[in-house]
Structures are given as structure tokens and as C-alpha cells.
Amino acid sequence: MYRGDNRRTVLVVDGSRGSALAAVRSLGRAGWRVIAPAGTPAAASRHAAETTTVPDAVRCPREFVDAIDRLAGAGGIDLVAPSTDAALYLLHERCDPGTAIPVLGGSRSSFRATASKSTLLATAAAAGFPTPAWGAPASAQEARRLSAEIGFPCVVKPRHSYVLRERFRHRRHRIVHTHAELDDAVAALAEADGTPPLVQAFVSGRSLSVSAVIDHGETVALAVRETRSFDPPKGGTSVWKRTLSVSEPGVDAALRLLEAIGFQGLAEVEYQVDAAGRPRLMEINPRLHGWTSLAVAAGADLPLAAGRAAVGEPCGRPMVARPGVESRWLGGEVSRIRQLLRRRPELPPGRTRLGELRQAWPPWRPGMRYDGLDLADPRPAFARLLGRS
């Protein structure tokens, strides 16, 4: 349907995400034929060869599945590249398995091994990757007992990031300081069947993550990053980040954990490093993530390596991101500053409003990049400014 030559064809979904745009640029530069969702910044890229109608996976999950099944049935698409947990879940669990297209991200078995946070934490502990103290309560009363054992502040974390009703609803973790806050968080973050969320110790320290493409047990692309600031400030999406050396604490342990899982495809292992230099696992994201463009700029082309692995092509020499490359998300920077200027901003434990505001300085220094901005491909930035997101 879409193929006019012998190039591989990739359908990039979640076109409003910066990681989707990074995939369009990466695979387009490498010679792939890229199809992007019409009306999105990703579709505005000069590396998008064609556009098509793909409903948003978060807001319109049923329509998304119908569209993917229709496009898959028509043929001519070699790969689908999602950037959200919602799209990844629908591709692996709801789309027609008879016409399934390879997915740029974790394989189906890898996705299932990482989807449940409680299962993942147990697997990590067995594999030797340290975890925060945590528990999976069966009731609100048991959650109170766990919080007494763990101590305040503690983290209440949903067992799955998204809950699917008529649409997907994204739930972020909550940091709680009192039993009243705990009770509210447990009620708000329960699963659709009423199962309570996890209760976990709060770990302060450096926020690191390892992104790797694993192809049949071999690491073919690797990038390590540290986040300096988040939106929202209490913890969320990386705003200011930089690449680090592979010698940082937790990198080898993260790769061993992926090996223990038998992971295939692209994964981001997120963890905290405490003052003593000990890593503590947070979660694994088996898909394209918010700092994909930073990894590419630093020399680890994650979308290309993951795409090749997904369709069974040779991945070539391993790619390792060079340390010291920085990037900022301008929209997230504006958002977090607005939140910090509120009368009572939500802050991480031990942080101050002034200290968080200082994290926005300097706004630029030599070599710093900005997410989504590329002078060789400027149209997506204008599309976003005009509201095509």
C-alpha cells in the first residue's frame, strides 16, 4: 500500500511526542520510508515520506486498534514505532495477532515481563539489582501497616502506569508524608478492580537511567543519562539531562537485569543512586522515551538499532553514547517554573523552592541542545507552536 521502492517502511505513532519525532528523523536519515500521523509535529518533519490517519492511543484506544489492524492488513509496513505505554500495550495485547507488525521497543514477552511494577521489583531483587524497600498491600489497612514499617515520606506507586477504561488514564506516583495523604493516594491509584497500589520507600539522590538495545543477548546500543530537573518538580518527565559514562554506578547491574529478564529490543532502566553510590531500581520502560534525541545526538542511535533488531537486520557495530552531551525540554522548563511559582508548590522531600528554581540556570551554555529543535529540520517546531500536537 505504501511501498514505492525496496526500502523498509516504518509507521511512527504517538506523533505529538518528542521521541516519535526523534524516531522519524533517525530512521528517515538512515533511508527508511517513514509514515507519520497526519496533523502532528512528527508528520511535519522533512524525513516523513507520507502521512496517514492514526487516532491517539491514549484518548481513542479502540479507534487506534482499528486503524493499526486496517493498516497492517493492507500490508507494506515493516515496523511500528510507539512512544507511549498506551500504544505499546495496545500493539502487543489488543491488535490482531494474525496481522501483527514488529514493534520498535520491547518484544511482547519483554513488555509483559516489565509491565507489572511488583513483578519487576521482585525480578530485580532476584537478579541482584537493589530495590527500595517496598510492599504490595492487599488492602488500605495493610498499606498503612507497610507505611509504618517503611517510614514517611514514602512513595505510593500504581502497579501499572496506565489504567484503561473508555480511554487510558496516566497515573503518576505520589510522595506522601502522613496517613491522610497515604489513604488518599491509595484510593486514587488503585487498579480498576480495586487492587491497592504499591508502597515504596522514598530514595533521594541522583536520577540515572540506562537505555539499551538488546538483540539476542547482545547490547548493540547503549546510553546513560542523568536528570537534573523534572516536570513536575516532584518527579516526572526529564527536563534537563546529560549523558554520562558507562562506568557510572548501576550501569552494569542494569544490563545484568535485562539479561536476567531475557529482554529483547529497546529498554530504559530508571534508578536512583543514593549518597553512598548505591543504585535503587525505579522502573523499566520498554519503548522510545523522552530523551531519545539526546542519545542519538551523543552517538547512540537507539531508534535505528532497535528498528534493525525488530525486523531481524544486522545491527552493525555497537553504539555507545559519549558522555557530557546536554539537552533541555523548553516546554517542560516553562511548566515546572510555573508550578514552582505557585503559592504552595509540590516539592521533593528535602528540596526548596529556591533550590528548584536555580535548576533552571543557565538557560544555555555552549553545546547545549533543546529537545525537538533541529535547524536542518525546523518545521516540527513551528507545527508545535501552531498547536499541531
N, C-alpha and C positions, 0 to 999 in steps of 0.2 A: 504493500500500500504506500509506504513512504520511501522505499529504497529506489533511488535512481542510479546507483552505482554499486560498487562492491564494498563500500565502507561499512563498518559496524554502525548500527543505529541505536541510540540511547534515548529513552523518554525520561526527562528530568521532571519530577513532580514537585509540589511544595514551592512553586516558583517565586513566592514572596520572600523566601528565606535567603540569607546571605550565603549559606552553604550550598544551596541549589545553584546560585549564580556562580560560585566557585567551581562547581562541577561542570556547568555549561562551558565556562572558559577553559578549564583544564582539558576536557575531552574534545572540545572543538579545536583547540590548538593542536591536539595530537592527531587530528584527522578523522575523528568520529563524526558521524552525522547526528546532530543534536536536535531533538524536538522538545520544545518547552511549552508550558501552559500559557495560552493566549491571555494578554492583558496583564502580565506580571513583569517585574523588573528583569527576571531571567530571560523572558522572551524578547526583551529589548536589546540583549547582547548581540553584538555582531557575530558571535560564534554560534548563535542559534540559527540553524538552517531552515527550520519550519516551526509553526505553532499548531496547537490543537486544543480542543476544549477538555480540560480536566478539572472537575469540581474539587473544591478544597476538602481534604481528607478529614480535617477536624470538624468543620461545620456541616459537611454533607457526606457522611461516610457511605451511605447506601448508594448515592449517586456516583461517588468516587469508584466504588467497586464495580458498578455497572459500566462506567467509562473504561476502566482498565480491562475488564473482561471483553468489551467490544473491540478495543484496540488490539488486545492480544489475539483475539480470534481472527482479526483481519490479517495478521502476520506482518512481517517486515521489521519488527522491533526485537533487538537482541538483548536489551538490558533496561531495567527501570531503576532510577536513582531517587530514593526518598530522603527527606531531611527531617521528618518528624516521627515520633513514636507512633502516632496515629496511622500514618501512611504505611510504616513498616509493618505494624500489626495487621492491617487490612490486607496488604500484599501477601503476607505469609499465612494468614488464618482465615480470610474471608473470600479472597478471589478464587476463581475456578481453577482447581489444581490441574485440570485437563489441558489448560492453555497457559499454564504458569510460565512467566518470563523470569530469567535470572535477576536477582536483586543486588544492587550495589550497596553492600552493608554486610551484616552478619548473615550467614546461611540460616535456613529455617531452624535447624537443630541448635545453632548458636544463639539465635534470638530467643528460643524457648528456654535455654539454659540461663539466660540473663534477665528475663522479663520479670521474674518474681524476686523482689529485693531480699526476702527472707531466705529463699533458696540460695541466692547468690552469696549472701553473707556466710551461710553455713558451708558452702563450697569453698569460699576463700579461706576460711579458718582451717579447713581440712587440707588445703593446698599450701598453707604456711604464710598466707598474706594476712597480716594483722588486721583486725576489725575493731571498731569501737565496741564497748560493752553494749549489748542490745538484747531485746526480747520481743517475742511475737505474742502479745496477750490475747486471750480468748474472750475477754470481757473488759468493760470500762473499769471494773474493780481491780482486775489483775493489772491493768495499765497503771493504776495508782500505786499498786504494790511495787511494780518494776521501777517507777519513777523514784520511789523511796530508796530502793537499792542503788540505783544509778546516781541519783542526786540531781538537783537543779543547778544551773539550767540544763535541760535535756532537749532532745530533738524528737518530735513526733513526725514520722515519715510514712506516707501512703505505701502500701505494698506494691502498687502499680502506679506509675506516673499519671496515666490517663484512666478515666472511668467512662465507659460507653453507655449512653442512654440513647436519646434521639440524636445526640451529637457527642463528640469527645469533650470531656472537661479535664483540663490540665490541673493537677493538684501539686502545689509546692509544699515542701516540708515546713514545719513551724518550730521555732525555738520557744520553749515555754519556761516560765520561771516560778509558777505557782500551780497548785492543784486546780484552781479555777480555770486557768489557761489550758492546762492539760485536758480537763474534761471537754472544753470547747473544741480543742484540736482533735481529740479522739472522735468526737461526734462528726466533725466536718470532714475528716479524712478517711472515714470508714469506707469499705468496699460496698458495691451495690447490694450485696447480700447481708450487709451489716457487720462483716468481719472487721475488728478494730485494726488500726494501723500499727506499725512498729514503734517501739520506744527505744531510743538510742542515746548514748552518751554524746554530749557536745564535745567536739575536738577542735581546739583552736590551733592556729599555726599557718603554715604556707599551704596554698591550694595548688596542687600539681595535677597533671594528667598526662597519661601516655597514650598516644594514638598509634596504632599499628595495623598493618595489613598482613594477615597470616594466610599463607597459601600452602595447604597440606603440610602444616607444621613448620614452615619456613617463614621468617619475618622478612618481608620484601619491601616494606616501607615503615619508617619509624620517626615519630616526632614527639618531643617532650615540651610541655609549656607550663608556665606559672601564671596565675591570675593575680593581678594587683588590685583590681576592683570589680565589683559585681553590680548588676541591676536585677532585682532590688538590692540595696546595700547589704541587707542581712544575709544574702546568698541567693544566687540565681544564675543568670547568664553572664559569661565573662565580658567585661568591658575593655579593660586594659590588660593585655597579656604579652608575654615574651617567650621565645623559645629558649630552652636550656640544654645543657649537655646530657648525654645518655648516662653519665656517671652519677647523676642525682639519686638521692635515696628513693627507693621504691620502684625504679625502672626495671631492674632485673626481676623483682618479685612480681611486677605486673605481667611481664612476659611469661613467667612461670605459671601464673594463674591462668592466662589464656591457653597455655599448653595443657594444663590440667583439665580445662573445660573441653578441650578438643576444638577450640574456636577456629572457624573458617570465615575469612572475609575481613571487614573493617570493624575495629573496636576502639572505643575511647575508655580507658580505665581512669576514673577520677578518684583522688585520695588526698588526705590531709597529711602533712608532715609536722609533727609536734616539735616543741623546743628541744627535745632530746634527739631529733633526727629520725624518729620512728614513724613510718607510714601507717595510715589507717584508711582502709577502703571505704569509699562512699558509694559508688555505683559503676556500672559498665553501660555505655551507650553503644549499641551495635549498628551504627549508622553514621552518615555525614553529620558533622557538628558545627557549632558556631565559629570555631577558629580554623576551619578547613583552609581558608585562603591564606592564613598565616603560615601553616605548614607547607603549602605549595610555594609561597614566596621564599621560605627558608630551604627549599630544595627537596622536600619530601612530597611528591605529587600523589597524595592519598587517593583522590578520585580516579586517577589513571591506573594506579597499581591495583586498586580494588576492582575497577572495571575489568581489567585484564584477568584478574583471578576469578571473577564471577563467570566469565564466558569461556574460561579454560585456555586463555592465551598465555604464552610465556611472559613473565613479569620483568625479565631483564635483571640487571644488577640491582642489589638492594639500595634503597634511597634513605638517607638519614638526614634529618633537618639540622642545619647548622645553628648553633646557639647564638643568642644575642639579637635576634630579629624581633621587633616590637610592632604591635598593631593596636588600634583603638576603634571601638564602635561608637561613632558620634551620637547616634540616636540614643543608645544606652547611656552615654555620658550625660546628655541633657536630662534624660529621665531620672537618673539617680541623683543629680544635683537638685532637681525639683523636689524629690522626696526628702532629701536632706534639709531642705529649707522649710519644710512643714513645721508646724508647732511642736509636734511630738513624733519625730521620725523613728521608724523601727530600725534599730542598730544591732549588729552582732554583739554578744557579750564582751565586755571589756573595751569596747570602742566608743569614741566620742564623735559628736557631730563635726567638730573642727578637724579631727584627725581624718575622718572620711572625706571631707571636702578637700583636704590637702592632697588626697589621692588623685585629684583631677589635674594636678600641676606637675610638670609643664604640659600645656596642650599639644606641644610639638617639640621634637628635637631631631637633629639630623638622622635620617634613616627610618624614622617612624612612618608606618603605613596606617591607612584608615580602611576599615572593612568596606568592601564593595566598590571603593573608588579606584579606578584604573584609567589613566589618561589615554591609553590605547583603546579603551572600550568605555566611553563616557555615557552612553545612552541609558544604561540601567540606573545610574544615579539621578538623571533627570526624570526618568519614569517614576522613581520612588518619590521625588519631590512633588511630582504632579499627582501623587496619590494612586498610582497603579500598583497596588500591593495587595 
